[in-house]
Amino acid sequence: MLHDNDLISIQEVREKVEKAAAAQKKYATFTQEQVDAVVEAVAAAGRAHARELAEMAVEETAYGNVKDKIAKNLLNAEHLPNQIRGMKTVGVLREIPGDKVIEVGVPVGVVAAIVPTTNPTSTVIFKVIISLKGGNGVVISPHPRAKKCTAYTAELLHKAAVAAGAPEGIIQCLTTPTLEGTQALMSHKKVGVILATGGASMVKAAYSSGKPAFGVGPGNVPVLLDSRYDIADAVAKVVEGKRFDYGTVCSSEQALVACLDVRDRVYAELKKNKAYVADAQQAEALGKLLVTSAGTINPSCVGQSPQKIAKMAGFEVPPDTSIIVAEVAGVGKFHPLSVEKLSPVLALYFVKDFEAGMDVCEQILRFGGLGHTCVIFSNDEEKVRRFGLRMPAFRVLVNTPAPQGSTGVTTAILPSMTLGCGAMGGNSTSDNVGPLHLINIKRIAYWIRDAGEVLKVPEIDEKPAALPPAAAIDRQTIIAAVERYLAQRGVKVKSEPPPTAQPASSVIAEVAAEVVERMLGEKKTPKTCGAATAGGAPSGGAGSAPASEWKPETEPLPPAPKITIVDFVAEADVRAAIQEKRKIYIGPKTIVTPAARELANQHDILVMAQRS
């Protein structure tokens, strides 16, 4: 019997992926109406047990608070189903008559759902619903510190799905989660896609698994307050977002940036909303507590109440304290409170003007929140646009608490617990992930036009240009041209009277032969035998000179120069040849160094030759 947790986890992965895959194969045949019935039943179960699941999550993880975890469960069990109701995800999604295209939804198969310890039950509800809505099966990998409440939630939803007609096994959850088991799940051949929610190492592992994956990034969310906006409204909303579930939402506010001219008013409103203002010494203690020397978040502080965090840092705050705020002088590793804190602690920055505020917000995002979320409070549309276009974040929220706005509660974006940070944040999408990310789309496309209507390729005449007919060639013109060319080079050619007309088919060959014969000074073709030579005696007759005594009227051509093919060419050899204005002859086996070849090519020095 196995006693090694890693081996048990890996074996469990194999069994549960097989079960989910077998169930999904049947589920993939369901109509949209059948799929929607299953989703509605699962959502109803989540709503009915929202409080129970919230209490279990807080008890097991000690993160957050029950009231806000109930809200998270309802976000996914009530608001999400309301928003995706009527969304087509399986079968024919739409037909485009004008283009004659039919789009068909195809499930990705089995979804590997990695669940974090900060939001264990609400994330299960979310990932199960969007997976089932896309016609997929799902295997859940819990965080070891939240495995009981995660597995309980999964089983609750599985029973509801099966009761609504889904195949047995469509929802699976690991009961012995280990890092090795999670890695085995992410790389399993029957897993179609990974939904990774967790720390940076987990998201990196998902992207390194070789499977398609949707991951998230850290949310170091800055908030910029325009001085002309209602300060009371802005501060109240910032506190509301920051205190929500003790700051465990990745899109929770991390820093409030405002102009110096409203500093006193901001502090007054913070105190009205029960925020505790830390002094310089307390702020330093908070920085050392919340952030480790390695720059990571202290896990013992995640999702804890402001009272507990203050006590851990060595000071006391009132029982009704909502959040703790502290002024920070800069952004970066020397300013620990400028990072994502995952707790009800908010950094404060006061700057000279709106432009300086945008600078600080951009620095905060680039320090640890690229691609995630930022917020502006302003009624000036021009400022909102400038802020939105400049910030390196894919959720730019306006006049709303950040957690509620980013997850689609107070805004019209898709309700989601998986917020993509795009390429700049190392993610495959910048969207709020939903059901449509977990399907593929097949397109049936009909012929509607000829290729020539779209691709205007010019006509090209591939035939070579035709030569003029032989009969049209002026023989004497060609001869005269060749003789002029030879004369320019000092070659004397013997002139003869124009010959009699010959058939057009032999004109070109005769011209070439005749020019050569004139240059050599005698006729060698049989048709010229017996003709008078320049000396009066018949060529080749009784009075002709022996062949060995014959001499052309021009000087004999010099013998071809002797060439030497070298075996090796270095850069120095090429430079010498350039200086001496000579060529270097090489053969197929000659070794030429790269530097020598590059230099030789610039000056046309190398000549390929064959050994005689």
ZAMARGU-4260 file (C-alpha; in steps of 0.2 Angstrom, whole numbers, plus 5000, padded with zeros to 4 digits):
<rodrens>
0) 5000/5000/5000 | 5006/5017/4995 | 5012/5029/5010 | 5021/5042/4999 | 5010/5057/4997
5) 5018/5062/4981 | 5015/5045/4973 | 4997/5044/4980 | 4993/5061/4973 | 5000/5057/4956
10) 4990/5040/4955 | 4975/5050/4960 | 4978/5062/4946 | 4978/5048/4934 | 4962/5040/4940
15) 4952/5056/4941 | 4958/5063/4924 | 4952/5047/4916 | 4935/5048/4925 | 4933/5066/4920
20) 4938/5063/4902 | 4926/5048/4901 | 4912/5059/4908 | 4916/5073/4897 | 4915/5062/4881
25) 4897/5060/4885 | 4894/5077/4891 | 4901/5084/4874 | 4885/5077/4866 | 4874/5088/4876
30) 4863/5101/4868 | 4864/5119/4874 | 4848/5117/4884 | 4855/5102/4893 | 4871/5111/4897
35) 4862/5126/4903 | 4851/5115/4915 | 4867/5108/4923 | 4875/5125/4925 | 4859/5132/4933
40) 4858/5117/4945 | 4876/5119/4950 | 4874/5138/4953 | 4858/5135/4964 | 4869/5123/4975
45) 4882/5136/4977 | 4869/5149/4982 | 4861/5138/4994 | 4877/5134/5003 | 4886/5150/5001
50) 4887/5154/5020 | 4892/5136/5025 | 4906/5136/5012 | 4912/5153/5018 | 4913/5148/5036
55) 4922/5132/5031 | 4935/5142/5021 | 4939/5155/5035 | 4940/5141/5048 | 4952/5130/5038
60) 4963/5144/5030 | 4961/5158/5043 | 4961/5170/5029 | 4948/5184/5027 | 4931/5185/5035
65) 4914/5175/5033 | 4904/5190/5027 | 4915/5194/5013 | 4918/5176/5008 | 4899/5174/5007
70) 4899/5189/4995 | 4912/5180/4984 | 4903/5164/4984 | 4887/5173/4978 | 4897/5183/4965
75) 4900/5166/4957 | 4884/5157/4961 | 4872/5171/4957 | 4879/5186/4948 | 4890/5175/4936
80) 4876/5164/4930 | 4865/5179/4928 | 4878/5187/4916 | 4881/5171/4906 | 4863/5165/4905
85) 4858/5164/4886 | 4877/5163/4881 | 4879/5150/4867 | 4894/5139/4870 | 4890/5122/4862
90) 4883/5117/4845 | 4880/5131/4832 | 4884/5147/4840 | 4879/5158/4825 | 4877/5158/4807
95) 4882/5173/4795 | 4871/5171/4780 | 4880/5185/4770 | 4897/5177/4772 | 4890/5159/4772
100) 4899/5155/4788 | 4893/5144/4802 | 4902/5144/4819 | 4901/5129/4830 | 4907/5128/4848
105) 4918/5114/4853 | 4923/5110/4871 | 4942/5110/4875 | 4939/5093/4885 | 4946/5092/4903
110) 4950/5108/4912 | 4964/5107/4926 | 4958/5120/4939 | 4971/5126/4951 | 4963/5134/4966
115) 4972/5146/4979 | 4971/5146/4997 | 4964/5164/4998 | 4948/5161/4989 | 4945/5142/4989
120) 4927/5139/4989 | 4922/5154/4978 | 4936/5149/4965 | 4929/5132/4964 | 4911/5138/4961
125) 4918/5150/4947 | 4929/5137/4938 | 4916/5123/4939 | 4903/5134/4931 | 4913/5141/4917
130) 4920/5124/4913 | 4903/5116/4913 | 4895/5130/4903 | 4908/5126/4889 | 4904/5108/4889
135) 4920/5102/4898 | 4924/5091/4913 | 4935/5098/4927 | 4948/5091/4939 | 4952/5103/4954
140) 4969/5104/4962 | 4966/5112/4980 | 4979/5121/4990 | 4985/5110/5003 | 4980/5122/5017
145) 4962/5123/5009 | 4960/5105/5003 | 4945/5101/5015 | 4934/5115/5010 | 4939/5114/4992
150) 4935/5096/4991 | 4918/5098/5000 | 4913/5112/4988 | 4918/5101/4973 | 4908/5086/4979
155) 4893/5097/4983 | 4893/5104/4965 | 4896/5087/4957 | 4880/5080/4966 | 4870/5094/4959
160) 4877/5092/4942 | 4873/5073/4941 | 4856/5076/4948 | 4853/5088/4933 | 4858/5075/4921
165) 4877/5077/4919 | 4888/5061/4918 | 4895/5054/4934 | 4913/5060/4936 | 4911/5076/4927
170) 4918/5086/4942 | 4933/5078/4951 | 4944/5085/4965 | 4961/5079/4972 | 4960/5074/4990
175) 4979/5072/4992 | 4986/5088/4984 | 5005/5089/4982 | 5016/5100/4971 | 5021/5084/4961
180) 5002/5079/4959 | 4998/5096/4953 | 5012/5096/4940 | 5006/5078/4935 | 4988/5085/4932
185) 4994/5100/4922 | 5004/5089/4910 | 4992/5075/4909 | 4989/5071/4890 | 4970/5071/4893
190) 4970/5088/4900 | 4964/5101/4887 | 4968/5118/4896 | 4974/5124/4913 | 4966/5138/4924
195) 4980/5143/4935 | 4976/5154/4950 | 4989/5156/4963 | 5007/5162/4966 | 5019/5167/4952
200) 5028/5150/4953 | 5012/5140/4951 | 5007/5151/4936 | 5024/5149/4928 | 5023/5130/4931
205) 5006/5130/4921 | 5014/5140/4907 | 5029/5128/4907 | 5018/5112/4906 | 5016/5112/4888
210) 4997/5114/4889 | 4987/5129/4885 | 4985/5139/4901 | 4976/5154/4908 | 4986/5162/4922
215) 4985/5178/4932 | 4998/5190/4939 | 5000/5200/4955 | 4989/5215/4957 | 4998/5230/4964
220) 4983/5242/4961 | 4986/5261/4962 | 4972/5273/4964 | 4973/5291/4957 | 4962/5304/4965
225) 4958/5319/4955 | 4957/5334/4967 | 4941/5340/4958 | 4932/5324/4962 | 4921/5322/4977
230) 4934/5317/4990 | 4922/5310/5002 | 4915/5298/4989 | 4932/5293/4983 | 4940/5289/5000
235) 4924/5279/5006 | 4925/5268/4990 | 4944/5265/4992 | 4941/5260/5010 | 4927/5249/5005
240) 4938/5240/4992 | 4953/5239/5003 | 4944/5231/5018 | 4935/5218/5008 | 4939/5201/5014
245) 4954/5209/5022 | 4963/5213/5006 | 4964/5195/4999 | 4957/5199/4982 | 4971/5202/4969
250) 4963/5217/4963 | 4962/5226/4980 | 4968/5243/4981 | 4987/5244/4986 | 4990/5263/4985
255) 4980/5279/4985 | 4989/5294/4976 | 4982/5311/4978 | 4988/5329/4976 | 4995/5339/4991
260) 4981/5352/4990 | 4969/5339/4996 | 4980/5330/5009 | 4971/5336/5024 | 4954/5332/5017
265) 4959/5315/5012 | 4965/5311/5030 | 4949/5318/5037 | 4939/5306/5026 | 4950/5292/5030
270) 4947/5294/5048 | 4928/5296/5046 | 4929/5278/5037 | 4938/5271/5053 | 4955/5270/5044
275) 4970/5270/5056 | 4984/5282/5051 | 5001/5274/5055 | 5015/5286/5060 | 5033/5284/5053
280) 5039/5272/5065 | 5024/5261/5064 | 5025/5262/5045 | 5042/5256/5045 | 5037/5241/5057
285) 5023/5237/5045 | 5035/5236/5030 | 5047/5224/5039 | 5032/5213/5045 | 5022/5212/5028
290) 5037/5210/5016 | 5051/5198/5019 | 5069/5202/5015 | 5067/5192/4999 | 5054/5204/4994
295) 5040/5192/4995 | 5023/5193/5005 | 5024/5186/5023 | 5011/5172/5022 | 5006/5174/5040
300) 4999/5192/5037 | 4989/5187/5021 | 4970/5191/5024 | 4972/5195/5042 | 4962/5209/5051
305) 4970/5226/5054 | 4969/5223/5073 | 4980/5207/5071 | 4992/5215/5059 | 4995/5230/5070
310) 4998/5218/5085 | 5010/5208/5075 | 5019/5224/5070 | 5020/5230/5088 | 5006/5243/5091
315) 4988/5243/5094 | 4973/5250/5084 | 4955/5253/5089 | 4943/5238/5088 | 4933/5246/5074
320) 4948/5250/5063 | 4943/5246/5045 | 4961/5247/5037 | 4978/5254/5041 | 4986/5268/5030
325) 5004/5274/5030 | 5013/5287/5019 | 5026/5281/5008 | 5041/5291/5001 | 5044/5281/4985
330) 5042/5265/4975 | 5053/5251/4974 | 5062/5238/4984 | 5068/5251/4997 | 5050/5255/5000
335) 5041/5238/5006 | 5024/5245/5007 | 5024/5250/4988 | 5021/5231/4984 | 5005/5221/4984
340) 5001/5217/5002 | 4986/5205/5002 | 4980/5213/5018 | 4970/5228/5024 | 4986/5240/5023
345) 4985/5254/5011 | 5000/5265/5005 | 4998/5284/5003 | 5007/5295/4991 | 5004/5314/4990
350) 5011/5323/4974 | 5012/5341/4967 | 4999/5338/4953 | 4989/5326/4942 | 5004/5323/4930
355) 5015/5318/4945 | 5001/5307/4951 | 5001/5298/4935 | 5020/5295/4936 | 5018/5287/4953
360) 5004/5276/4947 | 5014/5270/4932 | 5029/5266/4943 | 5018/5256/4955 | 5011/5245/4941
365) 5028/5243/4934 | 5036/5238/4951 | 5023/5224/4953 | 5007/5225/4945 | 5010/5225/4926
370) 4994/5222/4916 | 4982/5220/4931 | 4971/5234/4937 | 4971/5252/4941 | 4958/5265/4947
375) 4955/5283/4944 | 4942/5294/4953 | 4938/5309/4942 | 4923/5317/4933 | 4935/5325/4920
380) 4933/5314/4904 | 4949/5321/4897 | 4959/5316/4912 | 4951/5299/4913 | 4956/5295/4895
385) 4974/5301/4897 | 4975/5290/4913 | 4967/5275/4904 | 4978/5276/4888 | 4994/5278/4898
390) 4993/5265/4912 | 5000/5248/4909 | 4985/5239/4915 | 4971/5230/4906 | 4957/5235/4919
395) 4956/5254/4921 | 4942/5257/4933 | 4933/5273/4935 | 4925/5279/4951 | 4923/5262/4959
400) 4930/5251/4973 | 4943/5240/4964 | 4939/5222/4969 | 4920/5225/4965 | 4924/5234/4949
405) 4937/5222/4942 | 4926/5207/4945 | 4911/5214/4937 | 4900/5218/4952 | 4900/5237/4950
410) 4905/5237/4931 | 4899/5229/4915 | 4914/5218/4913 | 4912/5199/4914 | 4911/5192/4932
415) 4927/5182/4935 | 4939/5176/4948 | 4953/5174/4935 | 4959/5191/4929 | 4972/5190/4915
420) 4986/5202/4914 | 4990/5200/4895 | 5008/5198/4888 | 5015/5212/4898 | 5010/5203/4914
425) 5016/5186/4907 | 4998/5180/4904 | 4990/5173/4888 | 4975/5184/4889 | 4971/5201/4896
430) 4953/5197/4898 | 4942/5192/4913 | 4942/5174/4909 | 4925/5166/4906 | 4916/5151/4897
435) 4921/5157/4880 | 4939/5155/4884 | 4936/5137/4887 | 4929/5132/4870 | 4936/5132/4853
440) 4926/5138/4838 | 4925/5127/4822 | 4920/5137/4806 | 4910/5129/4792 | 4914/5141/4777
445) 4906/5140/4759 | 4913/5145/4743 | 4907/5163/4739 | 4919/5170/4726 | 4933/5166/4714
450) 4951/5169/4720 | 4954/5181/4706 | 4941/5193/4714 | 4952/5195/4729 | 4970/5191/4723
455) 4973/5203/4709 | 4989/5195/4702 | 4996/5204/4686 | 4998/5193/4670 | 5016/5187/4667
460) 5022/5182/4650 | 5033/5166/4654 | 5038/5163/4636 | 5055/5170/4631 | 5056/5184/4618
465) 5055/5177/4600 | 5070/5179/4589 | 5067/5187/4572 | 5065/5175/4558 | 5081/5170/4550
470) 5076/5176/4533 | 5075/5194/4541 | 5093/5194/4546 | 5104/5205/4536 | 5120/5194/4533
475) 5131/5208/4528 | 5126/5219/4542 | 5131/5206/4555 | 5148/5202/4546 | 5152/5221/4546
480) 5147/5223/4564 | 5159/5208/4569 | 5173/5214/4558 | 5172/5231/4566 | 5172/5224/4584
485) 5188/5213/4579 | 5196/5228/4571 | 5194/5238/4587 | 5205/5225/4595 | 5218/5225/4582
490) 5213/5209/4573 | 5214/5211/4554 | 5201/5201/4545 | 5202/5197/4526 | 5189/5205/4516
495) 5179/5196/4502 | 5165/5201/4490 | 5147/5198/4496 | 5143/5180/4493 | 5128/5174/4483
500) 5111/5172/4492 | 5109/5156/4503 | 5094/5148/4511 | 5088/5158/4526 | 5089/5143/4537
505) 5108/5142/4536 | 5112/5161/4537 | 5117/5162/4555 | 5128/5147/4555 | 5137/5153/4539
510) 5140/5170/4546 | 5149/5163/4561 | 5159/5152/4550 | 5164/5165/4538 | 5169/5178/4550
515) 5181/5165/4558 | 5188/5160/4541 | 5191/5178/4536 | 5201/5180/4553 | 5211/5165/4550
520) 5214/5169/4532 | 5208/5153/4523 | 5193/5143/4519 | 5192/5126/4527 | 5175/5121/4522
525) 5173/5108/4508 | 5163/5121/4497 | 5178/5132/4496 | 5190/5119/4489 | 5198/5125/4472
530) 5194/5143/4474 | 5208/5155/4471 | 5218/5161/4485 | 5226/5178/4487 | 5242/5172/4480
535) 5234/5166/4464 | 5236/5147/4467 | 5221/5136/4471 | 5219/5132/4490 | 5225/5115/4494
540) 5230/5112/4475 | 5247/5108/4467 | 5255/5125/4470 | 5249/5128/4488 | 5260/5129/4502
545) 5262/5115/4514 | 5250/5116/4529 | 5265/5117/4541 | 5271/5132/4532 | 5255/5142/4533
550) 5255/5158/4543 | 5240/5169/4547 | 5240/5187/4542 | 5238/5192/4561 | 5250/5188/4575
555) 5247/5171/4584 | 5237/5172/4600 | 5248/5171/4616 | 5247/5154/4625 | 5234/5153/4639
560) 5243/5158/4656 | 5248/5144/4667 | 5237/5145/4683 | 5241/5138/4700 | 5227/5132/4711
565) 5231/5135/4729 | 5226/5123/4744 | 5224/5137/4757 | 5219/5155/4757 | 5221/5167/4772
570) 5216/5185/4774 | 5234/5190/4771 | 5234/5181/4754 | 5219/5191/4749 | 5226/5207/4754
575) 5242/5203/4744 | 5232/5199/4729 | 5223/5215/4730 | 5239/5225/4731 | 5246/5216/4716
580) 5230/5217/4707 | 5230/5198/4703 | 5217/5184/4705 | 5219/5169/4717 | 5214/5152/4709
585) 5205/5140/4720 | 5198/5122/4718 | 5184/5112/4726 | 5196/5107/4740 | 5204/5123/4743
590) 5201/5129/4761 | 5197/5148/4762 | 5195/5156/4779 | 5179/5166/4783 | 5188/5182/4784
595) 5198/5179/4768 | 5182/5175/4759 | 5173/5190/4765 | 5187/5201/4759 | 5189/5192/4743
600) 5171/5194/4738 | 5172/5213/4741 | 5186/5214/4728 | 5182/5199/4716 | 5198/5191/4720
605) 5194/5172/4720 | 5192/5162/4704 | 5186/5144/4704 | 5196/5133/4692 | 5198/5114/4689
610) 5215/5105/4690 | 5221/5100/4673
</rodrens>
